[in-house]
């Protein structure tokens, strides 16, 4: 139940991505973990399956991040592939095509010129272009007001983005707003830094990333939460 906030402008995109995962599942922070098959790609690696939650290529200025969502998949688990491989393939310029032999996802693909969300529900793969402006996505559709954290916080992020549009330290302002959201209990469905166990999932927020993709290249910073599901 990850969360991404993205601000799209002509020739540039900025984003804040919060990763929710089972703390018992091993992973590695930002690094060049795939030199043989994806040289130069930097990302956050899932050790178990070998894929990425978020990855980017500074040279091509491509970035992708994956958010899980519910699906209609009725295949046995042995017939399904890890969704993390989709992130690496996307950054390499190879977006998924239906049918996709994975569980459901929202795959956010970002370049300076174009951003979009590819959604797979086990039956159909659809594309949602990300228009200029500030948007949020989690486990449902882009800017879905039925998602409590989006209806609660999207207006605040839009206001923050307008105020910091020309600021070089925009990421710290966005992180400050993320900190403000943690006045909510992490089990509150409006929370962005989350403890999803009360909702039936073994996942908690583990880290957040800020990223900027533009004419000057691509840069990502990660910040690991000292205690899963809680702000430092």
N, CA, C and O of each residue as an XYZ file, in Angstrom:
928
protein
N       0.840     -1.196      0.000
C       0.000      0.000      0.000
C       0.871      1.241      0.000
O       0.696      2.128      0.835
N       1.804      1.307     -0.929
C       2.732      2.440     -1.041
C       1.972      3.690     -1.480
O       0.803      3.624     -1.858
N       2.654      4.820     -1.421
C       2.060      6.101     -1.809
C       3.080      6.901     -2.597
O       4.258      6.937     -2.240
N       2.630      7.547     -3.674
C       3.489      8.435     -4.454
C       2.766      9.760     -4.686
O       1.586      9.789     -5.035
N       3.497     10.847     -4.484
C       3.050     12.188     -4.864
C       3.968     12.642     -5.998
O       5.189     12.547     -5.881
N       3.390     13.131     -7.090
C       4.204     13.546     -8.233
C       3.730     14.899     -8.737
O       2.529     15.152     -8.838
N       4.678     15.757     -9.049
C       4.425     17.076     -9.627
C       5.035     17.081    -11.025
O       6.254     17.002    -11.182
N       4.185     17.175    -12.027
C       4.616     17.138    -13.422
C       4.545     18.542    -14.006
O       3.510     19.205    -13.937
N       5.659     18.986    -14.582
C       5.730     20.253    -15.293
C       6.377     19.993    -16.648
O       7.021     18.958    -16.820
N       6.227     20.898    -17.616
C       6.882     20.680    -18.915
C       8.391     20.490    -18.747
O       9.083     21.374    -18.240
N       8.886     19.349    -19.168
C      10.312     19.071    -19.119
C      10.850     18.655    -17.770
O      12.065     18.547    -17.601
N       9.961     18.416    -16.786
C      10.443     18.109    -15.444
C       9.375     17.389    -14.642
O       8.180     17.610    -14.843
N       9.810     16.528    -13.733
C       8.898     15.899    -12.781
C       9.620     15.758    -11.446
O      10.817     15.477    -11.399
N       8.879     15.957    -10.374
C       9.376     15.751     -9.020
C       8.439     14.789     -8.322
O       7.234     14.799     -8.574
N       8.980     13.956     -7.446
C       8.085     13.047     -6.750
C       8.602     12.705     -5.362
O       9.789     12.812     -5.054
N       7.656     12.294     -4.552
C       7.898     11.752     -3.222
C       7.230     10.385     -3.185
O       6.028     10.278     -3.430
N       7.987      9.347     -2.882
C       7.467      7.984     -2.888
C       7.731      7.340     -1.540
O       8.861      7.352     -1.052
N       6.690      6.776     -0.935
C       6.795      6.096      0.351
C       6.592      4.604      0.115
O       5.591      4.183     -0.465
N       7.557      3.816      0.574
C       7.499      2.379      0.359
C       6.951      1.647      1.582
O       7.449      1.807      2.697
N       5.920      0.845      1.349
C       5.379     -0.057      2.365
C       5.746     -1.486      1.989
O       5.522     -1.915      0.857
N       6.308     -2.217      2.940
C       6.702     -3.605      2.691
C       6.780     -4.343      4.021
O       6.845     -3.727      5.085
N       6.772     -5.658      3.945
C       6.954     -6.494      5.124
C       8.375     -6.271      5.655
O       9.333     -6.518      4.922
N       8.545     -5.820      6.886
C       9.902     -5.578      7.407
C      10.771     -6.829      7.434
O      11.996     -6.729      7.502
N      10.152     -8.005      7.380
C      10.918     -9.246      7.410
C      11.446     -9.634      6.028
O      12.219    -10.585      5.911
N      11.043     -8.913      4.986
C      11.507     -9.214      3.632
C      12.781     -8.409      3.355
O      12.757     -7.179      3.399
N      13.878     -9.086      3.076
C      15.168     -8.423      2.913
C      15.203     -7.546      1.664
O      14.629     -7.891      0.631
N      15.882     -6.415      1.775
C      15.997     -5.485      0.660
C      17.284     -4.687      0.805
O      17.924     -4.707      1.856
N      17.657     -3.986     -0.257
C      18.860     -3.147     -0.266
C      18.489     -1.737     -0.699
O      17.667     -1.544     -1.594
N      19.106     -0.758     -0.052
C      18.865      0.647     -0.372
C      19.453      0.980     -1.745
O      20.044      0.119     -2.396
N      19.291      2.216     -2.175
C      19.708      2.640     -3.509
C      21.119      2.165     -3.849
O      22.057      2.352     -3.074
N      21.253      1.547     -5.021
C      22.555      1.088     -5.477
C      22.470      0.561     -6.893
O      21.378      0.396     -7.436
N      23.621      0.295     -7.494
C      23.683     -0.280     -8.842
C      23.747     -1.804     -8.691
O      24.808     -2.410     -8.843
N      22.618     -2.397     -8.397
C      22.553     -3.814     -8.032
C      22.459     -4.749     -9.225
O      22.508     -5.966     -9.043
N      22.327     -4.226    -10.447
C      22.089     -5.072    -11.622
C      23.081     -4.752    -12.746
O      22.651     -4.518    -13.876
N      24.394     -4.732    -12.478
C      25.362     -4.271    -13.485
C      25.393     -5.129    -14.735
O      25.722     -4.633    -15.813
N      25.062     -6.391    -14.616
C      25.154     -7.275    -15.774
C      24.003     -7.066    -16.749
O      24.221     -6.990    -17.958
N      22.786     -6.973    -16.237
C      21.614     -6.887    -17.113
C      21.091     -5.458    -17.274
O      20.479     -5.131    -18.291
N      21.333     -4.602    -16.267
C      20.835     -3.225    -16.333
C      21.958     -2.284    -15.899
O      21.860     -1.654    -14.846
N      23.011     -2.183    -16.689
C      24.157     -1.351    -16.292
C      23.756      0.112    -16.126
O      23.036      0.676    -16.950
N      24.235      0.702    -15.053
C      23.964      2.109    -14.776
C      22.669      2.382    -14.060
O      22.453      3.496    -13.582
N      21.796      1.392    -13.972
C      20.509      1.591    -13.300
C      20.709      1.543    -11.789
O      21.388      0.663    -11.260
N      20.104      2.505    -11.118
C      20.178      2.620     -9.660
C      18.794      2.378     -9.092
O      17.807      2.896     -9.616
N      18.712      1.602     -8.030
C      17.390      1.345     -7.486
C      17.430      0.722     -6.119
O      18.492      0.445     -5.562
N      16.241      0.507     -5.589
C      16.045     -0.151     -4.304
C      15.647     -1.588     -4.597
O      14.601     -1.845     -5.192
N      16.487     -2.519     -4.175
C      16.359     -3.920     -4.599
C      15.636     -4.777     -3.561
O      15.859     -4.669     -2.355
N      14.761     -5.631     -4.089
C      14.161     -6.693     -3.297
C      15.068     -7.911     -3.419
O      15.175     -8.494     -4.499
N      15.720     -8.302     -2.331
C      16.684     -9.404     -2.401
C      16.032    -10.729     -2.768
O      16.629    -11.537     -3.479
N      14.811    -10.961     -2.288
C      14.182    -12.257     -2.494
C      13.950    -12.543     -3.974
O      14.286    -13.624     -4.457
N      13.380    -11.582     -4.694
C      13.049    -11.809     -6.097
C      14.044    -11.164     -7.051
O      14.063    -11.487     -8.239
N      14.878    -10.245     -6.537
C      15.917     -9.645     -7.369
C      15.508     -8.412     -8.133
O      16.345     -7.791     -8.788
N      14.221     -8.032     -8.069
C      13.753     -6.853     -8.796
C      13.898     -5.582     -7.986
O      14.672     -5.522     -7.031
N      13.139     -4.561     -8.379
C      13.232     -3.251     -7.738
C      11.847     -2.741     -7.395
O      10.865     -3.038     -8.076
N      11.791     -1.963     -6.319
C      10.564     -1.207     -6.024
C      10.583      0.103     -6.809
O       9.591      0.473     -7.437
N      11.698      0.788     -6.771
C      11.916      2.030     -7.514
C      13.290      1.934     -8.150
O      14.235      1.447     -7.529
N      13.403      2.398     -9.384
C      14.699      2.407    -10.064
C      14.727      3.541    -11.071
O      13.686      4.010    -11.532
N      15.945      3.979    -11.407
C      16.073      5.028    -12.418
C      17.415      4.892    -13.118
O      18.360      4.302    -12.594
N      17.468      5.452    -14.309
C      18.692      5.489    -15.100
C      19.078      6.952    -15.281
O      18.374      7.678    -15.983
N      20.174      7.413    -14.670
C      20.547      8.823    -14.783
C      20.859      9.256    -16.207
O      20.721     10.432    -16.546
N      21.280      8.306    -17.048
C      21.655      8.655    -18.416
C      20.432      8.887    -19.295
O      20.354      9.891    -20.003
N      19.489      7.970    -19.253
C      18.286      8.097    -20.091
C      17.206      8.923    -19.411
O      16.218      9.300    -20.041
N      17.392      9.205    -18.126
C      16.431      9.979    -17.327
C      15.059      9.301    -17.297
O      14.022      9.953    -17.419
N      15.081      8.001    -17.133
C      13.851      7.226    -16.925
C      13.775      6.787    -15.468
O      14.782      6.410    -14.869
N      12.579      6.840    -14.907
C      12.346      6.360    -13.546
C      11.040      5.570    -13.536
O      10.104      5.896    -14.267
N      10.984      4.543    -12.715
C       9.753      3.771    -12.536
C       9.634      3.372    -11.076
O      10.634      3.113    -10.406
N       8.407      3.326    -10.595
C       8.132      2.884     -9.229
C       6.837      2.087     -9.245
O       5.900      2.412     -9.974
N       6.799      1.039     -8.433
C       5.692      0.091     -8.453
C       4.864      0.192     -7.185
O       5.401      0.273     -6.080
N       3.538      0.186     -7.360
C       2.604      0.149     -6.246
C       1.666     -1.040     -6.463
O       1.072     -1.180     -7.532
N       1.537     -1.885     -5.459
C       0.641     -3.041     -5.564
C      -0.817     -2.600     -5.524
O      -1.152     -1.566     -4.947
N      -1.677     -3.402     -6.148
C      -3.109     -3.163     -6.068
C      -3.843     -4.496     -6.200
O      -3.260     -5.498     -6.616
N      -5.118     -4.498     -5.843
C      -5.916     -5.718     -5.910
C      -6.061     -6.175     -7.358
O      -5.933     -5.382     -8.290
N      -6.331     -7.469     -7.528
C      -6.425     -8.001     -8.888
C      -7.430     -9.138     -8.964
O      -7.998     -9.575     -7.963
N      -7.628     -9.602    -10.200
C      -8.524    -10.712    -10.482
C      -7.751    -11.943    -10.915
O      -8.322    -12.854    -11.516
N      -6.457    -11.983    -10.619
C      -5.599    -13.080    -11.056
C      -6.029    -14.369    -10.368
O      -6.183    -14.408     -9.147
N      -6.225    -15.447    -11.174
C      -6.592    -16.742    -10.604
C      -5.566    -17.829    -10.954
O      -5.869    -19.021    -10.890
N      -4.353    -17.407    -11.324
C      -3.292    -18.359    -11.623
C      -2.610    -18.792    -10.339
O      -2.590    -18.022     -9.378
N      -2.050    -19.992    -10.284
C      -1.275    -20.394     -9.108
C      -0.028    -19.535     -8.980
O       0.510    -19.046     -9.974
N       0.429    -19.355     -7.736
C       1.583    -18.507     -7.488
C       2.814    -18.966     -8.276
O       3.650    -18.147     -8.658
N       2.922    -20.267     -8.516
C       4.085    -20.789     -9.240
C       4.125    -20.322    -10.688
O       5.175    -20.378    -11.327
N       2.997    -19.865    -11.210
C       2.930    -19.391    -12.597
C       3.113    -17.884    -12.725
O       3.095    -17.353    -13.836
N       3.290    -17.186    -11.601
C       3.387    -15.736    -11.625
C       4.823    -15.273    -11.449
O       5.625    -15.924    -10.779
N       5.132    -14.141    -12.060
C       6.455    -13.535    -11.936
C       6.419    -12.404    -10.914
O       5.354    -11.880    -10.585
N       7.586    -12.042    -10.422
C       7.687    -10.924     -9.490
C       7.416     -9.609    -10.217
O       7.856     -9.410    -11.349
N       6.695     -8.727     -9.560
C       6.414     -7.424    -10.154
C       7.648     -6.531    -10.210
O       7.701     -5.601    -11.014
N       8.645     -6.806     -9.360
C       9.826     -5.956     -9.343
C      10.607     -5.945    -10.635
O      11.299     -4.972    -10.934
N      10.504     -7.034    -11.419
C      11.167     -7.061    -12.719
C      10.583     -6.062    -13.694
O      11.269     -5.617    -14.614
N       9.311     -5.701    -13.500
C       8.668     -4.731    -14.391
C       9.313     -3.362    -14.267
O       9.419     -2.626    -15.248
N       9.742     -3.025    -13.062
C      10.378     -1.720    -12.836
C      11.677     -1.617    -13.630
O      11.924     -0.616    -14.303
N      12.500     -2.653    -13.547
C      13.782     -2.635    -14.252
C      13.582     -2.629    -15.768
O      14.285     -1.919    -16.487
N      12.639     -3.408    -16.243
C      12.357     -3.422    -17.677
C      11.831     -2.072    -18.154
O      12.181     -1.610    -19.240
N      10.993     -1.448    -17.343
C      10.465     -0.129    -17.695
C      11.574      0.897    -17.816
O      11.598      1.678    -18.767
N      12.503      0.902    -16.852
C      13.614      1.850    -16.900
C      14.491      1.584    -18.123
O      15.112      2.502    -18.658
N      14.540      0.325    -18.564
C      15.301     -0.019    -19.769
C      14.533      0.305    -21.047
O      15.032      0.061    -22.146
N      13.327      0.850    -20.914
C      12.535      1.250    -22.086
C      11.584      0.194    -22.582
O      11.063      0.301    -23.692
N      11.343     -0.845    -21.766
C      10.444     -1.929    -22.176
C       9.283     -2.017    -21.187
O       9.370     -2.688    -20.158
N       8.209     -1.332    -21.520
C       7.027     -1.324    -20.659
C       6.268     -2.635    -20.789
O       6.361     -3.299    -21.821
N       5.510     -3.023    -19.752
C       4.755     -4.276    -19.833
C       3.645     -4.211    -20.875
O       3.097     -3.147    -21.161
N       3.332     -5.369    -21.431
C       2.227     -5.508    -22.377
C       1.344     -6.657    -21.900
O       1.844     -7.654    -21.380
N       0.039     -6.517    -22.075
C      -0.904     -7.548    -21.643
C      -0.797     -8.792    -22.529
O      -0.487     -8.695    -23.717
N      -1.057     -9.962    -21.934
C      -1.319    -10.206    -20.514
C      -0.025    -10.229    -19.714
O       1.020    -10.659    -20.202
N      -0.117     -9.753    -18.466
C       1.038     -9.689    -17.584
C       0.892    -10.793    -16.542
O      -0.123    -10.860    -15.849
N       1.883    -11.644    -16.429
C       1.783    -12.778    -15.510
C       2.292    -12.385    -14.117
O       3.250    -12.959    -13.598
N       1.618    -11.388    -13.534
C       1.935    -10.935    -12.184
C       0.623    -10.625    -11.468
O      -0.450    -10.619    -12.070
N       0.740    -10.371    -10.176
C      -0.394     -9.801     -9.449
C      -0.585     -8.357     -9.886
O       0.230     -7.808    -10.629
N      -1.668     -7.747     -9.418
C      -2.031     -6.406     -9.852
C      -1.041     -5.343     -9.421
O      -0.349     -5.489     -8.414
N      -0.983     -4.266    -10.201
C      -0.043     -3.184     -9.901
C      -0.476     -1.881    -10.539
O      -1.274     -1.851    -11.476
N       0.077     -0.805    -10.002
C       0.177      0.489    -10.659
C       1.656      0.731    -10.896
O       2.432      0.785     -9.942
N       2.055      0.875    -12.132
C       3.450      1.151    -12.474
C       3.537      2.585    -12.959
O       3.036      2.919    -14.033
N       4.179      3.436    -12.156
C       4.370      4.830    -12.548
C       5.667      4.946    -13.320
O       6.736      4.615    -12.807
N       5.574      5.414    -14.550
C       6.734      5.626    -15.423
C       6.929      7.128    -15.613
O       5.993      7.853    -15.952
N       8.167      7.582    -15.388
C       8.451      9.015    -15.404
C       9.639      9.302    -16.306
O      10.682      8.659    -16.185
N       9.489     10.261    -17.207
C      10.589     10.859    -17.958
C      10.380     12.376    -17.922
O       9.309     12.825    -17.511
N      11.359     13.177    -18.337
C      11.130     14.630    -18.334
C       9.963     15.049    -19.230
O       9.298     16.050    -18.962
N       9.717     14.286    -20.286
C       8.704     14.674    -21.262
C       7.328     14.092    -20.995
O       6.324     14.645    -21.445
N       7.266     12.970    -20.260
C       6.001     12.262    -20.183
C       5.966     11.375    -18.943
O       6.939     10.684    -18.637
N       4.855     11.399    -18.241
C       4.644     10.487    -17.122
C       3.294      9.807    -17.301
O       2.339     10.404    -17.797
N       3.236      8.545    -16.885
C       1.980      7.811    -17.002
C       1.936      6.707    -15.954
O       2.957      6.317    -15.388
N       0.718      6.212    -15.711
C       0.507      5.074    -14.828
C      -0.045      3.932    -15.663
O      -1.064      4.078    -16.337
N       0.641      2.789    -15.613
C       0.130      1.570    -16.230
C      -0.492      0.720    -15.124
O       0.164      0.404    -14.131
N      -1.750      0.356    -15.301
C      -2.501     -0.374    -14.291
C      -2.888     -1.750    -14.812
O      -3.455     -1.884    -15.896
N      -2.571     -2.764    -14.021
C      -2.930     -4.157    -14.353
C      -3.776     -4.712    -13.216
O      -3.363     -4.686    -12.056
N      -4.967     -5.215    -13.554
C      -5.850     -5.783    -12.542
C      -6.055     -7.279    -12.722
O      -6.948     -7.871    -12.115
N      -5.213     -7.893    -13.569
C      -5.343     -9.305    -13.842
C      -6.197     -9.616    -15.041
O      -6.199    -10.744    -15.534
N      -6.935     -8.611    -15.522
C      -7.795     -8.802    -16.684
C      -7.455     -7.842    -17.812
O      -7.518     -8.218    -18.983
N      -7.099     -6.614    -17.479
C      -6.818     -5.602    -18.502
C      -5.670     -4.717    -18.044
O      -5.503     -4.453    -16.854
N      -4.880     -4.263    -19.017
C      -3.802     -3.310    -18.779
C      -4.239     -1.981    -19.372
O      -4.535     -1.887    -20.563
N      -4.277     -0.958    -18.533
C      -4.707      0.351    -19.035
C      -3.691      1.430    -18.667
O      -2.908      1.285    -17.728
N      -3.730      2.501    -19.428
C      -2.784      3.601    -19.273
C      -3.512      4.860    -18.834
O      -4.564      5.197    -19.376
N      -2.951      5.555    -17.852
C      -3.471      6.848    -17.421
C      -2.352      7.871    -17.535
O      -1.414      7.835    -16.739
N      -2.422      8.784    -18.499
C      -1.396      9.843    -18.557
C      -1.466     10.718    -17.311
O      -2.546     10.979    -16.781
N      -0.306     11.167    -16.854
C      -0.252     12.072    -15.712
C      -0.132     13.489    -16.265
O       0.912     13.868    -16.796
N      -1.186     14.254    -16.139
C      -1.229     15.605    -16.682
C      -0.375     16.542    -15.838
O      -0.049     16.217    -14.697
N      -0.005     17.709    -16.387
C       0.723     18.682    -15.572
C      -0.025     19.001    -14.289
O      -1.252     19.101    -14.275
N       0.736     19.160    -13.211
C       0.137     19.417    -11.913
C       0.575     18.381    -10.899
O       1.420     17.532    -11.185
N       0.000     18.455     -9.725
C       0.355     17.572     -8.617
C      -0.710     16.489     -8.469
O      -1.909     16.769     -8.481
N      -0.250     15.258     -8.332
C      -1.143     14.105     -8.266
C      -0.661     13.138     -7.195
O       0.496     13.182     -6.778
N      -1.566     12.258     -6.752
C      -1.220     11.196     -5.810
C      -1.773      9.872     -6.320
O      -2.800      9.820     -6.998
N      -1.062      8.808     -5.974
C      -1.524      7.466     -6.304
C      -1.105      6.516     -5.197
O      -0.044      6.669     -4.593
N      -1.960      5.531     -4.943
C      -1.661      4.499     -3.954
C      -2.096      3.155     -4.533
O      -1.562      2.729     -5.557
N      -3.045      2.487     -3.905
C      -3.436      1.144     -4.340
C      -4.656      1.149     -5.249
O      -5.122      0.089     -5.668
N      -5.183      2.348     -5.562
C      -6.298      2.465     -6.506
C      -5.867      3.375     -7.646
O      -4.700      3.368     -8.036
N      -6.795      4.157     -8.182
C      -6.476      4.959     -9.356
C      -5.810      6.281     -8.991
O      -5.795      6.694     -7.832
N      -5.261      6.930    -10.011
C      -4.617      8.227     -9.840
C      -5.632      9.233     -9.297
O      -6.732      9.369     -9.834
N      -5.254      9.932     -8.230
C      -6.096     10.965     -7.611
C      -7.455     10.427     -7.167
O      -8.444     11.160     -7.161
N      -7.503      9.156     -6.799
C      -8.760      8.516     -6.416
C      -9.203      9.036     -5.049
O      -8.570      8.740     -4.036
N     -10.282      9.805     -5.022
C     -10.733     10.404     -3.771
C     -11.311      9.377     -2.812
O     -11.523      9.678     -1.638
N     -11.571      8.153     -3.305
C     -12.019      7.093     -2.404
C     -10.873      6.565     -1.548
O     -11.109      5.859     -0.567
N      -9.633      6.899     -1.910
C      -8.465      6.537     -1.108
C      -8.281      7.608     -0.046
O      -8.017      8.768     -0.363
N      -8.420      7.217      1.215
C      -8.512      8.198      2.299
C      -7.307      9.122      2.365
O      -7.463     10.321      2.595
N      -6.097      8.579      2.167
C      -4.914      9.441      2.296
C      -4.844     10.446      1.149
O      -4.286     11.530      1.320
N      -5.396     10.109     -0.013
C      -5.397     11.050     -1.136
C      -6.376     12.189     -0.873
O      -6.025     13.356     -1.048
N      -7.593     11.870     -0.457
C      -8.561     12.932     -0.189
C      -8.104     13.814      0.968
O      -8.425     15.002      1.009
N      -7.343     13.227      1.923
C      -6.892     13.995      3.082
C      -5.732     14.925      2.759
O      -5.677     16.037      3.283
N      -4.791     14.490      1.899
C      -3.524     15.200      1.779
C      -3.217     15.779      0.401
O      -2.316     16.611      0.291
N      -3.912     15.383     -0.636
C      -3.596     15.917     -1.966
C      -3.726     17.440     -2.015
O      -2.850     18.087     -2.589
N      -4.771     18.049     -1.445
C      -4.824     19.520     -1.483
C      -3.620     20.177     -0.814
O      -3.138     21.204     -1.290
N      -3.127     19.601      0.282
C      -1.961     20.170      0.964
C      -0.711     20.046      0.105
O       0.083     20.984      0.035
N      -0.525     18.912     -0.545
C       0.650     18.763     -1.403
C       0.574     19.698     -2.606
O       1.599     20.216     -3.050
N      -0.617     19.917     -3.134
C      -0.748     20.857     -4.251
C      -0.382     22.267     -3.804
O       0.293     22.992     -4.535
N      -0.814     22.655     -2.632
C      -0.473     23.981     -2.121
C       1.028     24.094     -1.863
O       1.641     25.116     -2.174
N       1.617     23.040     -1.293
C       3.061     23.050     -1.010
C       3.866     23.145     -2.295
O       4.862     23.865     -2.351
N       3.440     22.419     -3.334
C       4.156     22.444     -4.609
C       4.119     23.826     -5.239
O       5.105     24.264     -5.831
N       2.986     24.521     -5.119
C       2.902     25.876     -5.663
C       3.853     26.813     -4.922
O       4.501     27.660     -5.537
N       3.934     26.660     -3.617
C       4.767     27.560     -2.815
C       6.256     27.296     -3.009
O       7.072     28.200     -2.827
N       6.614     26.080     -3.371
C       8.033     25.712     -3.483
C       8.446     25.415     -4.916
O       9.465     24.764     -5.145
N       7.670     25.884     -5.876
C       7.921     25.547     -7.276
C       9.323     25.947     -7.722
O       9.939     25.240     -8.519
N       9.835     27.066     -7.224
C      11.152     27.556     -7.645
C      12.228     27.329     -6.583
O      13.344     27.830     -6.713
N      11.900     26.590     -5.556
C      12.853     26.390     -4.460
C      13.809     25.251     -4.780
O      13.396     24.194     -5.258
N      15.087     25.476     -4.512
C      16.066     24.406     -4.725
C      15.945     23.330     -3.654
O      16.352     22.188     -3.863
N      15.381     23.703     -2.500
C      15.223     22.733     -1.410
C      13.782     22.229     -1.323
O      13.276     21.958     -0.234
N      13.125     22.106     -2.481
C      11.731     21.654     -2.499
C      11.573     20.328     -1.763
O      10.569     20.116     -1.084
N      12.563     19.424     -1.891
C      12.434     18.089     -1.292
C      12.297     18.178      0.221
O      11.542     17.413      0.821
N      13.021     19.104      0.840
C      12.914     19.235      2.290
C      11.543     19.769      2.691
O      11.019     19.406      3.744
N      10.959     20.635      1.851
C       9.608     21.133      2.132
C       8.582     19.992      2.028
O       7.689     19.872      2.867
N       8.721     19.172      1.005
C       7.797     18.037      0.853
C       7.972     17.051      1.998
O       6.992     16.508      2.508
N       9.215     16.818      2.405
C       9.459     15.916      3.533
C       8.864     16.495      4.816
O       8.376     15.758      5.673
N       8.911     17.828      4.937
C       8.292     18.464      6.093
C       6.793     18.240      6.125
O       6.221     18.011      7.191
N       6.150     18.305      4.965
C       4.725     18.022      4.907
C       4.462     16.553      5.204
O       3.489     16.222      5.883
N       5.319     15.669      4.702
C       5.180     14.259      5.046
C       5.263     14.078      6.557
O       4.498     13.301      7.130
N       6.175     14.781      7.200
C       6.270     14.714      8.665
C       4.978     15.192      9.315
O       4.538     14.625     10.314
N       4.366     16.239      8.749
C       3.099     16.734      9.298
C       2.015     15.671      9.247
O       1.165     15.602     10.135
N       2.043     14.841      8.207
C       1.001     13.812      8.087
C       1.103     12.777      9.197
O       0.141     12.059      9.468
N       2.267     12.697      9.842
C       2.464     11.664     10.859
C       1.883     12.065     12.214
O       2.075     11.357     13.202
N       1.175     13.192     12.268
C       0.363     13.456     13.460
C      -0.777     12.443     13.554
O      -1.336     12.228     14.629
N      -1.114     11.829     12.436
C      -2.079     10.737     12.432
C      -1.416      9.456     12.925
O      -0.226      9.236     12.698
N      -2.187      8.622     13.594
C      -1.682      7.305     13.973
C      -1.397      6.506     12.703
O      -2.167      6.599     11.747
N      -0.318      5.725     12.661
C       0.006      4.979     11.431
C      -1.043      3.945     11.032
O      -1.019      3.445      9.908
N      -1.965      3.618     11.941
C      -3.045      2.698     11.588
C      -4.257      3.420     11.001
O      -5.185      2.777     10.511
N      -4.252      4.752     11.050
C      -5.340      5.554     10.476
C      -5.311      5.396      8.961
O      -4.240      5.478      8.361
N      -6.444      5.176      8.337
C      -6.445      4.950      6.895
C      -6.051      6.198      6.113
O      -5.763      6.102      4.920
N      -6.031      7.357      6.749
C      -5.575      8.579      6.079
C      -4.066      8.743      6.143
O      -3.513      9.626      5.488
N      -3.392      7.906      6.922
C      -1.945      8.044      7.114
C      -1.190      7.703      5.836
O      -1.615      6.847      5.060
N      -0.066      8.382      5.629
C       0.847      8.057      4.524
C       2.000      7.201      5.035
O       2.386      6.227      4.389
N       2.553      7.562      6.196
C       3.496      6.667      6.881
C       2.634      5.708      7.696
O       1.971      6.117      8.649
N       2.646      4.413      7.310
C       1.557      3.531      7.674
C       1.993      2.252      8.382
O       3.120      1.778      8.238
N       1.052      1.719      9.150
C       1.108      0.358      9.668
C      -0.139     -0.334      9.129
O      -1.245     -0.120      9.625
N       0.054     -1.167      8.107
C      -1.071     -1.768      7.401
C      -1.569     -3.067      8.017
O      -2.486     -3.692      7.485
N      -0.981     -3.477      9.125
C      -1.363     -4.760      9.710
C      -2.816     -4.770     10.158
O      -3.468     -5.813     10.097
N      -3.334     -3.642     10.603
C      -4.733     -3.602     11.026
C      -5.678     -3.720      9.836
O      -6.862     -4.015     10.001
N      -5.147     -3.487      8.631
C      -5.952     -3.608      7.413
C      -5.781     -4.969      6.750
O      -6.304     -5.199      5.660
N      -5.054     -5.869      7.403
C      -4.921     -7.237      6.898
C      -3.681     -7.489      6.067
O      -3.587     -8.523      5.406
N      -2.711     -6.559      6.083
C      -1.484     -6.712      5.308
C      -0.287     -6.647      6.270
O      -0.322     -5.883      7.235
N       0.764     -7.429      6.024
C       1.908     -7.450      6.952
C       2.920     -6.348      6.681
O       4.099     -6.511      6.995
N       2.494     -5.243      6.112
C       3.422     -4.228      5.630
C       3.365     -2.955      6.469
O       2.324     -2.583      7.010
N       4.529     -2.301      6.557
C       4.664     -1.006      7.213
C       5.529     -0.119      6.320
O       6.292     -0.613      5.490
N       5.403      1.183      6.498
C       6.255      2.104      5.743
C       7.692      1.947      6.216
O       7.977      2.025      7.411
N       8.604      1.722      5.256
C      10.011      1.492      5.569
C      10.906      2.668      5.214
O      11.915      2.897      5.881
N      10.556      3.412      4.179
C      11.416      4.496      3.716
C      10.627      5.417      2.809
O       9.515      5.103      2.385
N      11.233      6.576      2.517
C      10.679      7.434      1.480
C      11.812      7.924      0.593
O      12.955      8.058      1.029
N      11.468      8.187     -0.656
C      12.419      8.720     -1.635
C      11.890     10.031     -2.185
O      10.682     10.202     -2.350
N      12.798     10.956     -2.467
C      12.471     12.132     -3.262
C      13.276     12.047     -4.549
O      14.431     11.621     -4.541
N      12.665     12.451     -5.645
C      13.316     12.315     -6.950
C      12.983     13.509     -7.827
O      11.901     14.088     -7.743
N      13.945     13.861     -8.672
C      13.740     14.921     -9.659
C      14.282     14.435    -10.988
O      15.430     14.003    -11.089
N      13.434     14.514    -12.009
C      13.784     14.088    -13.359
C      13.630     15.297    -14.266
O      12.548     15.880    -14.342
N      14.693     15.680    -14.952
C      14.603     16.858    -15.803
C      15.710     16.899    -16.829
O      16.416     15.915    -17.047
N      15.850     18.052    -17.458
C      16.845     18.194    -18.519
C      18.256     17.963    -18.002
O      19.125     17.511    -18.748
N      18.488     18.268    -16.737
C      19.822     18.108    -16.179
C      20.149     16.704    -15.739
O      21.271     16.436    -15.311
N      19.183     15.790    -15.836
C      19.429     14.409    -15.440
C      18.368     13.905    -14.494
O      17.260     14.437    -14.440
N      18.717     12.867    -13.742
C      17.800     12.258    -12.786
C      18.544     12.052    -11.479
O      19.679     11.576    -11.466
N      17.895     12.414    -10.381
C      18.516     12.263     -9.067
C      17.474     11.781     -8.080
O      16.334     12.244     -8.091
N      17.869     10.851     -7.228
C      16.973     10.285     -6.218
C      17.720     10.223     -4.895
O      18.895      9.859     -4.856
N      17.041     10.577     -3.818
C      17.552     10.408     -2.464
C      16.593      9.507     -1.695
O      15.376      9.609     -1.854
N      17.139      8.630     -0.865
C      16.292      7.771     -0.040
C      16.540      8.056      1.431
O      17.631      8.465      1.826
N      15.510      7.834      2.232
C      15.565      8.104      3.663
C      14.855      6.949      4.362
O      13.633      6.822      4.291
N      15.633      6.117      5.032
C      15.090      4.940      5.703
C      14.553      5.354      7.068
O      15.231      6.058      7.816
N      13.340      4.920      7.393
C      12.760      5.204      8.703
C      13.421      4.318      9.752
O      13.470      3.103      9.562
N      13.922      4.864     10.834
C      14.578      4.046     11.857
C      13.679      2.959     12.429
O      14.138      1.863     12.750
N      12.381      3.277     12.554
C      11.401      2.299     13.036
C      10.314      2.166     11.981
O       9.649      3.157     11.676
N      10.104      0.978     11.409
C       9.072      0.819     10.383
C       7.710      1.310     10.868
O       7.285      1.022     11.986
N       7.039      2.059      9.995
C       5.709      2.550     10.302
C       5.659      3.777     11.174
O       4.573      4.217     11.548
N       6.831      4.358     11.519
C       6.870      5.522     12.403
C       7.890      6.532     11.892
O       8.952      6.164     11.388
N       7.551      7.807     12.032
C       8.454      8.882     11.632
C       9.622      8.958     12.611
O       9.468      8.658     13.795
N      10.793      9.362     12.111
C      11.956      9.455     12.983
C      11.858     10.701     13.851
O      12.749     10.961     14.660
